[in-house]
Amino acid sequence: MIVEQQLELSPFIDAMFIFSNKKRNKLKILYWDKTGFALWYKRLEKQRFKWPKDDQLSRLTLSEQQLNWLLLVACMAHARRKFKEAEVAQAKGKTGRANWALNHIQKLYPIETRIKGKTAQDKYRIRQAEALPLLTQFKDWLDTSILEVPPKTAVGKALAYSLNQWPKLIRYIEDGNLNIDNNRAERAIKPFVIGRKNWLFSNTANGAQASATLYSMIETAKANSLVPYDYLNYLLSEIPTLQPGQTIDHLLPWEFAKR
């Protein structure tokens, strides 16, 4: 609606629409990829992203690096998985480059365990001091190994994947709000994947929306260390008592977790 009515543009053109708050530290990004709309929400860490100046039409021209800062973060677990596949493809009892890569990637994870619960600023500082040297060493090894390994082998494909994804793989060390991988998100959506074995389709669009709402509530409760049954029971008892126009902020999972 905003794109069509205020900007007088079609949302289906090859353009990315970025909406920000007044402080320009929170963004919503809308993009049509020819199969559907993708919507991102992004919180910008202070001084990590420099906005280009607006022109008279309030449109921005972003460099590739600036666009990457806004959107793209790769998953280290996916890079590791490629080397795991290469390890499986090795001759039995032998070790090689895949083993070295797996061992080196594993060195990054104790750092993430130690900084869990720390502020974004502390995470950034510790990652720069401890993870960056390990990543630099890994990149040097990748650059050397790619020249020595046939590209169509399992190891060659793993090396190429990591190098192609490299700017995005290391983005997490530049922002303390980012994670080294998306394992947590994948664990959160695992119930949906299991559920597909029990049902393939929602009967109606309203049913699909209801299912999505319930999934969101339950998984957000889990993310806030709540027991989903207790949280849903609380909602069902409190929502009927709300007055017209009353805010529901106190019903959100992270607020309930403070009780």
LINURRA-V778429 format. One record per backbone hydrogen bond with DSSP energy under -1.0 kcal/mol. NH is the residue of the N-H (numbers start at 1). CO is the residue of the C=O. If there is no record, write none. Layout:
nh=NH co=CO
nh=NH co=CO
//
This chain:
nh=5 co=1
nh=6 co=2
nh=7 co=2
nh=9 co=3
nh=13 co=10
nh=15 co=13
nh=17 co=30
nh=19 co=28
nh=21 co=26
nh=24 co=21
nh=27 co=42
nh=28 co=19
nh=29 co=40
nh=30 co=17
nh=31 co=38
nh=33 co=36
nh=38 co=31
nh=40 co=29
nh=42 co=27
nh=44 co=25
nh=48 co=45
nh=55 co=59
nh=58 co=55
nh=67 co=63
nh=68 co=64
nh=69 co=65
nh=70 co=66
nh=71 co=67
nh=74 co=168
nh=76 co=180
nh=79 co=75
nh=80 co=76
nh=81 co=77
nh=82 co=78
nh=83 co=79
nh=84 co=80
nh=85 co=81
nh=86 co=82
nh=87 co=83
nh=88 co=84
nh=89 co=85
nh=90 co=87
nh=94 co=91
nh=100 co=96
nh=101 co=97
nh=102 co=98
nh=103 co=99
nh=104 co=100
nh=105 co=101
nh=106 co=102
nh=108 co=105
nh=112 co=108
nh=113 co=109
nh=114 co=110
nh=115 co=111
nh=118 co=115
nh=123 co=119
nh=124 co=120
nh=125 co=121
nh=126 co=122
nh=127 co=123
nh=128 co=124
nh=129 co=125
nh=130 co=126
nh=131 co=127
nh=132 co=127
nh=135 co=131
nh=136 co=132
nh=137 co=133
nh=138 co=134
nh=139 co=135
nh=140 co=136
nh=141 co=137
nh=142 co=138
nh=143 co=139
nh=144 co=140
nh=145 co=141
nh=146 co=142
nh=148 co=145
nh=153 co=150
nh=157 co=153
nh=158 co=154
nh=159 co=155
nh=160 co=156
nh=161 co=157
nh=162 co=158
nh=163 co=159
nh=164 co=160
nh=165 co=161
nh=169 co=165
nh=170 co=166
nh=173 co=170
nh=174 co=171
nh=178 co=175
nh=186 co=182
nh=187 co=183
nh=188 co=184
nh=189 co=185
nh=193 co=189
nh=194 co=190
nh=195 co=191
nh=196 co=192
nh=197 co=194
nh=198 co=195
nh=199 co=195
nh=208 co=204
nh=209 co=205
nh=210 co=206
nh=211 co=207
nh=212 co=208
nh=213 co=209
nh=214 co=210
nh=215 co=211
nh=216 co=212
nh=217 co=213
nh=218 co=214
nh=219 co=215
nh=220 co=216
nh=221 co=217
nh=222 co=218
nh=223 co=219
nh=224 co=220
nh=225 co=222
nh=226 co=221
nh=231 co=227
nh=232 co=228
nh=233 co=229
nh=234 co=230
nh=235 co=231
nh=236 co=232
nh=237 co=233
nh=238 co=234
nh=239 co=235
nh=241 co=238
nh=242 co=239
nh=246 co=243
nh=251 co=248
nh=252 co=249
nh=256 co=252
nh=257 co=253
nh=259 co=256
//
